[in-house]
Amino acid sequence: MKLTKLLFFSIYFIAQFLVFAQEPPTLEPKIETAYNFVEKKELWSTCNSLFTDMTIWNNYDEDERNKLTSKCEALGYSEACEDMWSIICGDDWTDEGYNINHLDDPTTFCKVSSTLNPQNGNYYGYASISDLSYATAWVEGIKGYGIGEYIEFKFPAKHPRITTIKIANGYIKDKTTWKNNSRARQLKVYVNNTEFAILNLKDVYAEQVFEIPTIGFEITYRDYNDDGTSWYKYKDENGNTFKSYNKEIELGDTIRFEILSVYPGDKYDDTAITEIYFDGLDVY
């Protein structure tokens, strides 16, 4: 009898160990500078006038111009930006920006499990979390806090390697809206339907940056078959090279973010995420 119990508990603990051993890593973010869109709006207007109207530019002496130029650069102002809400401007590239610009149909890049119905002219669907703008946000559309709801990005084959995930958590267009709506507390990340990581988000009014194991492979060589189809030679993180003849790797990578828990909003259950975007290697 004792031997049977011992065997039972041994099997139980081994099984538990295997379960926990397969748990994805939990990652903590680096917190960027806090958002201040009120101050940004005032300075953005000054910067825009300064660089688009020479009569205003000439009103300042060289020292004043240099000081204002430094402030505008620190603000992220660029004439290439659509407006002050733009996350990526001009020649600034991210993997997300790369893929949006290389898709025939941008709607295939991002999808969401549910969406809050439009209100007061605001749209909360998939486009709002992948438009590289701080002015819009995805808001899940089910009753309660949206536990289990998700956002999914489909990266095409041969995409740049991804090493960083950046998240503007909550509805951040202003501090009151951010507090009123719920924010994600934990997100589980899946890569190609396999658990990849759990992101521990902080309840802060600032960008959160997660360094992750590399997603994707370095392309080292390209050649063509007799029938005109191409094949690529890739290199993995260990420096090993391998060929691909349009097999599984040519399908690209799907990255899904599932809501595990939230920070409740002061006024609404709805959970909002303003933007998820990516950075990495092979982006010029």
C-alpha positions as CSV (number, residue, x, y, z in Angstrom):
1,M,0.0,0.0,0.0
2,K,2.8,2.4,0.9
3,L,4.6,1.6,-2.3
4,T,1.4,2.4,-4.3
5,K,0.9,5.7,-2.5
6,L,4.6,6.6,-3.1
7,L,4.3,5.7,-6.8
8,F,1.1,7.8,-7.1
9,F,2.7,10.9,-5.5
10,S,5.9,10.5,-7.5
11,I,3.8,10.5,-10.8
12,Y,1.8,13.4,-9.5
13,F,4.8,15.6,-8.7
14,I,6.5,14.7,-12.0
15,A,3.4,15.6,-13.9
16,Q,3.1,18.9,-12.0
17,F,6.8,19.6,-12.7
18,L,6.3,19.1,-16.4
19,V,3.3,21.4,-16.5
20,F,5.1,24.2,-14.8
21,A,8.2,23.6,-16.8
22,Q,6.2,24.3,-20.0
23,E,4.9,27.6,-18.7
24,P,5.9,30.5,-21.0
25,P,8.3,33.1,-19.5
26,T,6.9,36.1,-17.7
27,L,8.4,39.4,-19.0
28,E,8.6,42.8,-17.3
29,P,8.6,46.1,-19.3
30,K,10.9,49.0,-19.5
31,I,8.8,52.2,-18.8
32,E,9.3,55.1,-21.1
33,T,8.6,58.8,-20.4
34,A,5.0,59.6,-19.2
35,Y,2.6,60.9,-21.8
36,N,1.8,64.6,-21.7
37,F,-0.5,65.3,-24.7
38,V,-1.6,68.7,-23.3
39,E,1.9,70.1,-23.2
40,K,2.7,68.4,-26.5
41,K,-0.2,70.0,-28.3
42,E,0.9,73.5,-27.3
43,L,4.5,72.9,-28.3
44,W,3.6,71.0,-31.5
45,S,1.7,74.0,-32.7
46,T,4.7,76.2,-32.1
47,C,7.0,73.8,-33.8
48,N,4.7,73.5,-36.8
49,S,4.5,77.3,-37.2
50,L,8.3,77.6,-36.8
51,F,9.2,75.2,-39.5
52,T,6.5,75.9,-42.0
53,D,6.4,79.7,-41.9
54,M,9.7,81.5,-42.5
55,T,8.2,84.8,-41.3
56,I,7.8,83.3,-37.9
57,W,11.2,81.6,-38.1
58,N,12.8,85.0,-38.8
59,N,11.3,86.5,-35.6
60,Y,13.7,84.5,-33.5
61,D,17.5,85.0,-33.1
62,E,19.9,82.1,-33.6
63,D,20.0,81.2,-30.0
64,E,16.2,81.1,-29.7
65,R,16.0,79.0,-32.8
66,N,18.4,76.5,-31.5
67,K,16.6,76.1,-28.2
68,L,13.2,75.7,-30.0
69,T,14.7,73.3,-32.5
70,S,16.0,71.2,-29.6
71,K,12.6,71.2,-27.9
72,C,10.9,70.2,-31.1
73,E,13.4,67.3,-31.7
74,A,12.8,66.1,-28.2
75,L,9.1,66.2,-28.7
76,G,9.4,64.1,-31.8
77,Y,8.2,66.8,-34.1
78,S,8.7,66.2,-37.8
79,E,7.2,67.7,-40.9
80,A,6.8,64.1,-42.1
81,C,4.4,63.4,-39.2
82,E,0.7,63.5,-40.1
83,D,-0.1,65.1,-36.7
84,M,1.0,65.2,-33.1
85,W,-0.6,61.8,-32.5
86,S,1.6,60.0,-35.0
87,I,3.8,57.3,-33.4
88,I,6.1,56.7,-36.4
89,C,7.0,59.6,-38.8
90,G,8.9,59.8,-42.0
91,D,11.9,57.6,-42.1
92,D,11.3,56.1,-38.7
93,W,10.5,52.4,-39.3
94,T,9.1,49.6,-37.2
95,D,8.4,46.1,-38.2
96,E,4.7,47.0,-38.0
97,G,5.2,50.0,-40.3
98,Y,7.1,47.8,-42.7
99,N,4.4,45.2,-42.9
100,I,1.5,47.7,-43.3
101,N,3.3,49.3,-46.2
102,H,4.1,46.0,-47.9
103,L,0.6,44.5,-47.7
104,D,-1.8,44.6,-50.7
105,D,-4.7,44.4,-48.2
106,P,-3.8,46.0,-44.8
107,T,-6.9,44.4,-43.2
108,T,-5.1,41.1,-43.3
109,F,-2.4,42.3,-41.0
110,C,-4.5,42.7,-37.8
111,K,-7.7,41.1,-36.5
112,V,-9.5,41.2,-33.1
113,S,-11.9,38.9,-31.3
114,S,-14.5,41.6,-30.6
115,T,-15.0,45.3,-30.9
116,L,-17.0,47.9,-28.9
117,N,-19.6,49.5,-31.1
118,P,-18.7,53.0,-32.4
119,Q,-19.7,55.9,-30.2
120,N,-19.6,59.7,-30.7
121,G,-17.7,59.2,-34.0
122,N,-15.0,57.0,-32.4
123,Y,-14.2,53.7,-34.0
124,Y,-12.7,51.0,-31.7
125,G,-11.9,48.2,-34.2
126,Y,-8.8,46.4,-35.4
127,A,-7.6,49.4,-37.4
128,S,-7.3,51.5,-34.3
129,I,-4.7,49.3,-32.7
130,S,-2.5,49.1,-35.8
131,D,-2.7,52.7,-37.2
132,L,0.4,53.9,-35.4
133,S,-1.6,56.7,-33.7
134,Y,-2.1,57.7,-30.1
135,A,-5.4,59.2,-30.9
136,T,-7.3,55.9,-31.4
137,A,-7.7,52.7,-29.4
138,W,-9.0,49.2,-29.8
139,V,-11.7,48.4,-27.2
140,E,-13.0,44.9,-26.7
141,G,-16.7,44.4,-27.2
142,I,-17.9,41.7,-24.8
143,K,-19.7,42.1,-21.4
144,G,-17.3,42.5,-18.5
145,Y,-13.5,43.1,-18.6
146,G,-12.8,41.3,-21.9
147,I,-10.9,38.4,-20.3
148,G,-9.9,36.0,-23.1
149,E,-10.4,38.5,-25.9
150,Y,-7.4,39.0,-28.2
151,I,-5.6,40.9,-30.9
152,E,-3.8,39.0,-33.6
153,F,-1.1,40.2,-36.1
154,K,-0.2,38.3,-39.2
155,F,3.3,38.9,-40.4
156,P,4.0,37.9,-44.0
157,A,6.9,35.6,-44.9
158,K,10.4,37.0,-44.8
159,H,9.4,39.8,-42.4
160,P,12.1,41.6,-40.4
161,R,13.1,39.8,-37.2
162,I,11.1,41.0,-34.2
163,T,13.0,41.6,-30.9
164,T,10.8,44.2,-29.2
165,I,7.1,44.7,-28.4
166,K,5.9,48.2,-27.6
167,I,2.5,48.8,-26.0
168,A,0.5,51.9,-25.4
169,N,-1.8,50.4,-22.8
170,G,-5.3,51.8,-22.2
171,Y,-7.1,54.5,-24.0
172,I,-4.4,57.1,-23.7
173,K,-5.6,60.1,-25.7
174,D,-6.1,61.9,-22.4
175,K,-5.6,61.1,-18.7
176,T,-9.3,61.1,-17.8
177,T,-10.2,58.7,-20.6
178,W,-7.3,56.5,-19.6
179,K,-8.5,56.3,-16.0
180,N,-12.2,55.8,-16.9
181,N,-11.5,52.7,-19.1
182,S,-9.9,49.4,-18.0
183,R,-6.3,48.6,-19.0
184,A,-4.7,45.3,-19.6
185,R,-2.7,43.9,-16.6
186,Q,-1.4,40.7,-18.2
187,L,-1.3,39.6,-21.8
188,K,-0.5,36.1,-22.9
189,V,1.5,36.0,-26.2
190,Y,1.1,33.2,-28.7
191,V,3.4,32.8,-31.7
192,N,2.0,30.5,-34.4
193,N,-0.5,29.1,-31.8
194,T,2.2,28.2,-29.3
195,E,2.5,29.9,-25.9
196,F,5.4,32.3,-26.2
197,A,5.4,34.7,-23.2
198,I,3.3,36.5,-20.6
199,L,3.6,40.3,-20.5
200,N,3.2,41.9,-17.1
201,L,2.0,45.4,-17.8
202,K,2.3,48.2,-15.2
203,D,-0.6,50.5,-14.6
204,V,1.3,53.6,-15.8
205,Y,0.4,56.4,-18.2
206,A,3.5,55.7,-20.4
207,E,4.8,53.5,-23.1
208,Q,5.9,50.0,-22.1
209,V,8.6,48.2,-23.9
210,F,9.3,44.4,-23.8
211,E,12.4,42.8,-25.0
212,I,11.6,39.3,-26.4
213,P,13.3,36.3,-27.8
214,T,13.7,36.9,-31.6
215,I,10.7,36.0,-33.8
216,G,11.7,35.3,-37.4
217,F,15.0,34.5,-39.2
218,E,17.8,36.3,-40.9
219,I,17.8,35.9,-44.7
220,T,21.3,35.3,-45.9
221,Y,20.7,34.1,-49.5
222,R,18.1,34.0,-52.3
223,D,18.0,31.9,-55.4
224,Y,15.5,30.6,-58.0
225,N,14.3,27.1,-59.0
226,D,14.0,26.0,-62.6
227,D,10.2,26.7,-62.5
228,G,10.9,30.3,-61.5
229,T,9.9,29.9,-57.8
230,S,12.4,31.3,-55.3
231,W,14.0,29.7,-52.3
232,Y,15.8,31.4,-49.4
233,K,18.6,30.5,-47.0
234,Y,18.0,31.5,-43.4
235,K,20.2,31.7,-40.3
236,D,18.8,31.0,-36.9
237,E,19.9,32.6,-33.6
238,N,22.6,29.9,-33.2
239,G,24.2,30.7,-36.5
240,N,22.9,27.6,-38.2
241,T,21.8,28.1,-41.8
242,F,19.0,26.2,-43.5
243,K,17.0,26.4,-46.8
244,S,13.3,27.0,-47.3
245,Y,11.4,25.9,-50.3
246,N,8.2,27.7,-49.5
247,K,7.4,25.3,-46.6
248,E,6.0,26.3,-43.2
249,I,8.4,29.1,-42.7
250,E,7.1,30.8,-45.8
251,L,3.7,31.1,-44.2
252,G,5.0,34.0,-42.0
253,D,4.4,34.4,-38.3
254,T,1.1,35.0,-36.4
255,I,1.4,36.8,-33.0
256,R,-1.6,36.8,-30.7
257,F,-2.1,38.9,-27.5
258,E,-4.8,37.5,-25.2
259,I,-6.1,39.4,-22.2
260,L,-5.5,37.5,-18.9
261,S,-6.3,40.2,-16.4
262,V,-7.0,43.9,-16.2
263,Y,-6.7,47.1,-14.1
264,P,-10.4,48.1,-13.7
265,G,-11.4,51.5,-15.0
266,D,-13.0,54.1,-12.8
267,K,-16.1,54.3,-14.9
268,Y,-16.2,51.5,-17.6
269,D,-15.5,47.8,-17.7
270,D,-14.4,48.1,-21.3
271,T,-10.7,47.2,-21.7
272,A,-8.7,49.4,-24.1
273,I,-5.3,49.2,-25.8
274,T,-4.2,52.2,-27.9
275,E,-1.4,50.5,-29.8
276,I,0.8,47.5,-30.1
277,Y,3.7,47.8,-32.4
278,F,7.0,46.1,-33.0
279,D,10.7,46.8,-33.6
280,G,13.7,44.6,-34.3
281,L,16.3,43.8,-36.9
282,D,16.6,44.0,-40.7
283,V,14.6,47.3,-40.7
284,Y,16.3,50.2,-42.5
